[in-house]
Amino acid sequence: MNKAVIYARYSSDNQRDASIEDQIRVCREHAEKQGWQVVNTYCDHAISGASLLRPGIQALLADAPAGRFDIILSEAMDRLSRDQEDIAGIFKRMKFASVRIMTLSEGEVSNLHVGLKGTMNALFLQDLADKTRRGLRGRVEKGKSGGGNSFGYDVVKKLDAQGNAVTGERKISKAEAKIVRRIFKEFATGKAPRAIAIQLNKEGVPGPAGKAWGPSTIYGSTKRGNGILNNELYVGRLVWNRQRFIKDPDTGKRVSRLNPESEWIVQDVPEMRLIDQALWDRVKARQEAVTHTRRPVQEGNVLGSRKRPRHLLSGLVKCGACGGGFSMISKDLLGCSTRRNKGTCDNGMNIRRDRLEAAVLKGLKDHLIRPESFKAFCKEFTEEINRDRMEQSATLFAQRGEFESIDPKLKKLLDALYAGADTATIATEMRKLEARQAELQTILENAEEPPPLLHPSMAEMYAGRIKSLYDTLHEEDAHDEAVNVIRDLIDSIILVVQDDRLIVELVGDLAGFLTFVSTNQKPATGSRGGSGIAGSQFPMVAGARNHRDQHSLAVPI
């Protein structure tokens, strides 16, 4: 009996869980008629088919090469993906895994379906986007909202004469408008956005979407027109199409791109004005002055244009009180960014960057985890990895043996055919053997030899590798590489206040450390938990919070 799995999805424009149930029901009925055994179902709820970054489809793609099913059954091709490139990729992977794709709409999916239907789905998405933008533009030209809402306004919910919802209407919120005017006045008189944000948070004034105020919420970007101080709606000008969003094909995330000013749609809406023109002009003048006082990037400074960590622990240090980042608040001191920018955190302790780096390096070298715990984990981890690799080797050995045994079996059948045995029976058996031989040949051609077994003395090797890494950090030629390795091994550094001192907690991943130790290489980016065995991914803490006095690193202030 063929083993089948069902894939069902509904997108964000069809918010109905019942849709998933309906798809699964009709697919099950079809599978029963065909005599297929449904062994699993994969679902994605309220996720667009324009991207493959969906948990359900990713699980399906991961299970296919393992031979867990023979058929994928779905309502239609567009349930699997609406993207032309993605549907072609799915089809290619399933063909390699000897898995057929069947849909209720198209039947068995072939190269022809992928080409024609993939193109139609891509055109559908583009047409949908064009119609949506056309509708939004029509609303904007009537002075209505083009999507979303700005702080200072309330959405108006009402019905027209036919009982349909009226969209795009809004009115001034008196309470929020008062806060907007206050922000403009305080900035115009010289108060910094950070100071304004801290004061608003102290007073308990809710920010946009009910979140805490921050400097970027207030100042935003003058070029992109975001932030309280740059919203032209406050002076009665509705600007739409200032930027567009496109999906990154690798990550599936939307990325903003500025449109030329000639493509902007500007509409006067004087009834929405909150700020008088004189105050707006004073704010713009101060923003211009601030921009000119900033030091420009030197021409030819290539390193300055690249995003790279400025210090060993940049971006890794977190505040144990609020979870926000610890950043440079002066030339040498690190402090809680949330406290500094929003005033909503009580952790007022600071620490010198060089002292923190020294403590962390010492933790890596001497106190990262308890030796007895690490030794026990190394033993269990090594045994599990080696067991897995031995199973892979045994499977590969068995497949090679089976492949080599098929030719003699075919020869015997051929001899039996010549000897007058039943032709139909022999032909059927020969076809099965030839199909299996072709399948094994494909598997063996693409199989990779399992990695060598891990050394049983990994705990001792760990100590030597970490010491070597520590020493390399002080070598000028190899310093940058050592810094990159250290940053890959540390997930985060949490600073917690206890008894008027900061406790440093190093958080990393044991699987990443063991990869580093066993391969004599730095872990690949995103390799955490990449060993593929159960239980390989879990946090490693130098000084768990309930045993902080015994195993953590105390840095007195």
C-alpha positions, -999 to +999 in steps of 0.1 A: +000+000+000+013+035-009+020+057+020+006+092+016+008+124+035-016+154+033-005+190+031-031+217+038-027+255+041-048+286+043-034+321+038-039+353+058-066+365+034-088+335+044-087+334+082-106+301+087-093+271+106-122+252+091-105+256+057-077+233+069-102+207+082-121+208+048-089+203+028-078+174+050-113+158+048-115+158+011-079+146+007-085+117+031-116+107+011-096+107-021-068+087-005-092+060+007-107+057-028-072+052-042-062+027-015-035+048+000-025+048+036-024+083+051+005+083+075+008+120+084-007+155+078+012+188+075-005+221+080+002+258+079-023+282+094-028+318+081+005+318+063+010+331+027+020+307+000+045+332-014+072+319+009+086+286+019+093+298+054+064+278+068+068+252+096+045+227+079+061+227+045+096+227+060+088+196+081+074+179+050+105+187+029+127+174+058+108+141+061+106+133+023+143+121+019+139+097+048+115+076+028+086+081+052+060+084+024+055+079-013+029+105-021+021+140-012-016+148-015-030+183-015-061+201-027-042+221-053-007+231-063-012+266-049-016+251-014+020+239-016+033+273-030+023+302-051+059+311-059+071+298-093+106+292-081+095+275-049+071+251-066+098+241-091+122+235-062+096+213-043+089+193-074+127+187-081+133+176-045+104+153-044+114+137-077+148+131-063+133+115-032+110+093-054+079+110-040+049+118-062+029+150-058-008+145-063-035+172-061-073+170-063-073+198-089-044+189-112-040+151-106-004+139-106+019+170-109+043+169-138+069+192-153+041+207-175+020+216-144+050+231-127+057+254-156+022+265-165+006+265-131+036+281-115+035+309-140-002+314-134+002+315-096+030+340-099+008+362-122-021+358-097+001+372-069+013+401-090-022+409-101-034+407-065-007+431-054-015+455-082-052+455-074-045+461-037-022+491-044-047+505-069-075+503-042-052+519-016-042+547-039-079+554-046-085+557-009-055+580-004-066+604-032-099+608-013-079+618+018-084+585+036-059+562+052-037+541+029-032+514+055-023+514+092-028+542+117-007+569+132-003+578+168-027+608+175-056+594+156-084+569+162-099+546+135-135+553+127-157+522+124-190+527+107-213+512+080-225+527+048-261+528+036-258+493+023-245+479+056-209+475+044-179+486+065-164+519+056-126+518+056-099+544+058-118+568+080-101+583+111-104+611+136-081+631+159-076+615+194-076+644+218-055+625+244-028+613+219-028+647+200-019+664+233+012+641+236+022+647+200+021+685+205+041+681+238+068+661+220+072+687+192+074+716+217+099+699+239+122+689+210+119+724+195+131+739+228+162+717+228+152+686+247+167+653+234+145+625+221+160+602+248+151+626+276+115+630+262+110+592+260+123+587+296+100+613+310+070+600+291+077+565+304+081+578+340+047+594+338+032+561+325+022+576+291+016+547+267+034+549+234+023+538+199+006+503+201+008+506+239+046+501+240+072+520+259+086+552+244+121+551+229+143+577+211+138+561+177+100+562+182+102+599+186+131+608+162+126+581+135+141+587+101+138+620+083+145+603+049+118+576+054+093+599+071+088+577+101+089+586+138+067+612+156+088+642+145+086+633+107+049+624+103+036+650+078+000+640+086+004+662+118+006+692+095-023+681+073-003+663+045-010+627+037+020+612+020+016+577+005+040+554-015+071+569+001+086+534+003+078+500-010+083+466+006+098+436-013+104+401+000+140+389+004+140+355-016+164+340+009+148+349+042+112+356+031+112+388+052+099+421+038+126+447+031+118+484+026+130+504-004+126+541-008+106+552-039+116+583-060+098+614-047+081+616-081+061+585-073+049+598-039+011+604-036+005+636-016-029+647-005-039+677+016-060+667+046-063+700+067-088+684+090-061+661+103-036+688+113-023+687+149+008+709+147+009+745+135+034+753+107+057+775+128+063+747+153+068+722+125+094+745+109+113+749+141+115+711+146+128+707+110+154+734+115+167+717+146+168+683+129+188+699+101+212+714+125+217+681+144+224+663+111+251+688+101+269+686+135+274+648+131+308+637+120+307+625+084+321+591+074+356+595+060+359+588+023+375+555+016+368+541+051+357+507+039+357+491+074+334+518+087+307+509+061+306+473+071+285+459+099+310+441+122+313+439+160+334+468+173+344+449+204+348+413+215+314+411+232+294+436+211+257+426+209+261+396+232+256+413+266+221+414+281+206+430+311+194+403+336+167+427+349+148+436+317+164+415+290+175+445+270+210+450+257+240+463+275+257+489+253+285+515+255+273+545+275+307+562+275+341+554+262+348+526+286+315+518+304+287+494+295+252+501+308+216+489+303+203+504+270+167+502+281+174+522+312+194+547+293+169+551+264+135+545+280+141+547+317+119+516+323+146+494+339+159+497+375+194+482+367+216+513+371+249+494+375+276+499+349+307+479+342+340+486+324+342+468+291+378+456+296+369+441+330+338+423+316+359+409+287+386+397+311+359+380+332+343+363+303+376+350+289+385+337+323+351+319+324+358+303+290+392+292+302+385+281+337+349+282+349+325+278+320+308+248+335+315+223+362+341+198+351+322+167+363+290+178+345+309+185+313+327+151+315+295+132+320+278+151+291+309+145+268+306+107+275+268+106+267+271+129+237+301+109+223+283+076+227+251+089+211+269+105+181+291+074+176+260+051+178+242+073+152+273+072+129+277+035+133+241+030+123+247+051+092+277+031+083+258-002+088+230+010+066+253+021+039+272-012+041+239-032+038+228-011+008+260-017-010+257-055-003+221-055-016+232-036-047+260-061-054+236-091-049+211-079-076+232-088-107+236-125-096+198-127-089+190-112-123+213-137-140+196-166-122+162-153-134+175-150-169+188-186-168+154-197-155+137-179-183+159-197-208+151-230-191+113-225-198+100-210-165+068-189-165+076-158-185+051-134-168+063-143-133+100-140-142+095-107-161+076-092-130+104-103-107+131-089-130+114-055-132+112-053-094+149-061-091+159-037-118+138-009-102+154-016-068+188-017-084+182+018-100+169+031-066+200+018-047+223+032-074+208+067-069+211+064-031+247+052-032+258+078-057+245+106-035+254+090-001+281+107+020+304+087+041+295+091+078+320+114+097+347+096+118+338+086+153+343+111+181+372+106+204+362+092+239+386+116+257+367+147+245+365+162+280+403+164+281+405+177+245+381+205+255+404+219+281+433+220+257+413+236+229+399+263+251+434+271+265+448+273+230+420+296+219+427+319+249+464+321+240+456+328+203+435+358+213+468+375+223+485+368+190+482+398+166+480+377+134+453+353+146+434+377+169+404+384+146+398+347+139+399+339+176+374+367+183+350+352+157+353+317+172+346+330+207+315+349+195+302+318+178+306+298+210+287+323+232+250+327+228+246+356+253+262+371+284+236+380+311+245+406+337+224+403+369+226+425+400+231+407+433+242+422+466+255+454+449+276+435+424+271+422+389+269+385+383+282+374+349+263+344+334+277+329+302+251+312+281+261+290+251+254+257+235+272+225+243+267+210+209+284+240+194+313+236+219+317+199+211+317+206+174+345+231+180+364+206+201+360+175+180+366+190+145+393+215+154+374+241+136+352+270+145+314+261+145+297+271+113+272+299+115+238+286+126+253+253+137+238+252+171+221+219+176+232+209+141+244+174+151+210+160+142+206+139+174+179+142+200+189+163+230+219+179+213+205+215+216+201+229+251+215+259+269+248+259+288+249+283+317+280+293+337+262+296+370+226+288+368+205+313+386+196+289+415+233+281+420+248+314+412+269+315+444+287+283+435+293+284+397+289+319+383+315+346+379+311+376+402+325+409+390+325+434+419+317+470+411 
